Amino acid sequence: MNENRMAVVSARDLSLTFETNDGPVHALSNVNLDVRKGDFVSFIGPSGCGKTTFLRVIADLEQHTAGTIEVNGTTPENARKDRAYGYVFQAAALFPWRTIEDNIALPLEIMNFTKAERQERIERTLNLVNLNGFGKKYPWQLSGGMQQRASIARALAFDADLLLMDEPFGALDEIVRDHLNEQLLKLWAATDKTICFVTHSIPEAVYLSTKIVVMSPRPGRVTDIIDCNLPRERPLEIRETPEFLEIAQRVREGLKAGHSYDD
């Protein structure tokens, strides 16, 4: 893997401490990480390990308290103002009173795209997530998996190079999740986006990623960074191969090594 590619996200000794009535909570501690252009990086670890918090720091939704972080060579705040990323939440977070195409259009309206530009981008992103013909539907008329695909389309509509995904398939059943994993890989190949993806699932992390970041419980630390050198073309059956199982075992060992059972 070419490590000369530009670092889209670069964190150095990054820490974040929340002040609460019960005292400080150390959510992130001395995180050092580069996410390079075109990477698919999954963050995995137990609940409360800082996976989502790190994504929110990238997105300027939380502010770090020590260390540094750059997104596209600038501060997270500037990257947010430059609309350098799309964010996909755990729930689809679609407005129920807006059709699917109107939900996708929302960031484009805010960014003052013309009606013609909006329509072109809506059609293109609906095609990317295989929702052609569903633009006039309302969210409640779609399945959970289709709603999440619409949410991904909205995040892709303004063509940001970086896609932040916070466990978007966690609430879906295994069959739907497998299907969306396949579709997400195809979308990544078609768009060449850089993706940061939070998950609790070891098979999902290994199947999707070029790099897996294993995190420990609080204070959230990076305990291992695993290169996932599987081929870009990944049928679901690859999960039964020795290469896949070997990477999954290393992730499992990293999670076990970083976990404190004294809590």
N, C-alpha and C positions, 0 to 999 in steps of 0.2 A: 504494500500500500504506500502510495506516494505521500510522505509526510511534509513535502514542500507546498502542498495545497494551503491556501489561505485559511487562517483560523477564523471561523465565523463567530465562535464564542471562546473566550480565553479568560479563565479564572486563575488567580494566583493568591494563595493563602486566604481564600474567601471564608469569612465567618459571618454568622448572623445570630444574634442573641435577642430574644424577645423579653422585654421587662413585663412581668406579671405581678399581681398582688401576692402571689406565693413565692416570688423571687424570680431570678433570671432563668429563662429556658434557652439552652444552647441548641438551636435548630441545625446549624451548620458549623463545622469546625475545620479550618485549614484545608479547604477544597482546592486542589490544583488540577486543572483539566483544560484540554484544548478539544474543541469540536471543529473539525475541518470541513471545508466546502464539499458537499456531496456525501458526507457521512450520514449513516442512520445509527444514531446512538440511543440505546435503551438504558434507562436508569431503573435498577431493581434493588429491592431491599424491603425489610419489614415496615409495617405502618409506623409513622412517626420518625422515619430515618432522614427526612429532609428532601426526598425526591421531588415532590410537588413544590416545596419551598424554593429549591434551586431553579426550577422552571419559572416560578414567579419572580425570582430575582432577575433572571434573563429578560423577562417581560416588563420589568420595572413596576411590578405589582407589589413587590416587597423590596426594602432597601437593606443591603448588607451593612454590617456594622464594623467590619475590618477586612483588610485585603483589597484586592481590585478585581474588577470584571469588565471586559470589553465585549461588545456585540457589534460585529461589522466594523471593528476598529474604533468604536466610539463608546460613549456611556450607554447603559440601558435606557436612560431617559431620552437621549437623542435618537437611539434606535427606535424607540416607541413613537416619537414624533415623526420620524422618517417612515413609519409604518413598515419596518424591516422584517416583521414576522407576522404569521397568522397563528392563532391560538385555538386549539380544540379542547373543550372541557370534558370532564367525566360524563356529564349529562349533555345532551345535544344543545340545550339552551336556545331553542328556536322560539320565536314569538308566535303564539298560537293564532293570533288574529291576522297574521301575514301568511300569504302563500309561500311555498318553498322558494319560488323565484324571487319573491319580494324579500324574504329573509336573506337570500344570497346577495340581493341588491343593496342591503342596508349599508355595509361599509363603503360601497361604491357611491351611494348617495352622499354619505358624509364627506367623501373625498372629491365630490363635485364632478364625477364622470358624467359625460353626456348620456342621454337616454340610449342612443345608438351604441355607445361604448358599453354601457351597462348590459344591454341585451346580448351583445356579442360575448361578453365575459360570462354571463349567466349560462348561455347555451354551451359554451366551451367547457365550463366547469361541471355542468350537469352531465355532459358527455364523459368527462374524465372519471366521474364517480358512478357511471352507469345508472343515471336517474333520468334519462331522456323520457319525455312524456309525463313526468310527474311535477313539472314546474308549477302547474295551476292547482295542485293539491295543497291542503293544509297539513301541518305537522301531525295532527291527530288522525289523519287518514293514512299515515305511513307506519310501518313497523319500526321497532326500536333501531334495528340495523340500518334501515333506510334513513331514519332521522339523523343518525350519526354520519352517514354518508353526505347528507345535506349540510350538516355542520362542517364537515371537511371541505365541501364545495365552497361554503361561505369563506372559510379561512384561505382558500386558494384563489378566490375571485380577484383580489387586487395584486396577485402575482408576487407576493413576498418570497424571497429566496429561502427563508427559514420558517419551518413549521414546528410549533411546539404542541405536543399532544399529551394531555394528562389522563392516562388510563382510559382512553376513549371507548374501549370495547369491554371493560371490566364487568359491566352489568348485563352483558349479552350471553346467551347460551353458547355452548361450545361449538355447535355446528355453524351458527351465524358468525361467531368469532373467527373460526377457521376461514370462512369465506371472505370476511373483511380483511383478514391478514393477507390472503392472496391478492385481493384487490389493492390493498395499500402498497404492497411490493411493486405491483404493475404501475401504480400511479407514481411511485417514487422513481421507477425506471424511466417513465415517460416524461417527467418534469425535471428531474435532476435536482430536486430540492434537498436542502439539508434538514434532517428531521431529528428532533429530540423527543423521546417517547418514554413516558413513565408507565411501568407495568409491575404487577405482582407475580406474573406468570413466567417461570423459567423457559418453558417451550416457546412462548410467544417472543421473549427477548432473543433467544438464540435464532429462531426462524427469521426474524425481521432484520437483525442488526448487522452492521459492519463492526460495531464496537459495543461492548456491554460494560456499564459502570455499576459495580457492586457497592452498595452503601450499607453502613452499620446503623444500628439504632442510635438515638440521641446520646451524645452530640453527633449529628450526621457527618460521617466521614466517608471518604472514598477508600474502600479496603482493597479493591482490585479493579483493574481495567483490562478487559479481555478482548483481544482481537478475534473477530468471528469471520474467518477466512473461507466461508462456504461460497460456492459459486453464486453469481448474481441471479441466475435462473434457479428458483427454489420451489419445486413441486412439494406439496404437503408430505409426500412420502419420504422426503429427505430427513424427516424427523426420526426415521427408523435406522438411519445409517450410523456406523461407528463414529464418524467424524462429528456428527451432530451430538450424539450421546456423550462424547468426550468433552465437548465444550459445555454441555449442560451440567455435567458432573463437576467441572471446575467452578461454574457459577454456584452450584449447590454447596461446594466446599467453601467458597468465598463467603457465602451468606452464613454458613455455620461458624466459620472462624470469626466473623465480625459480630456475632450475636452474643449478647450477655444474657445468661439465663438466671441472673441474680436479681433481676428487676421485680 
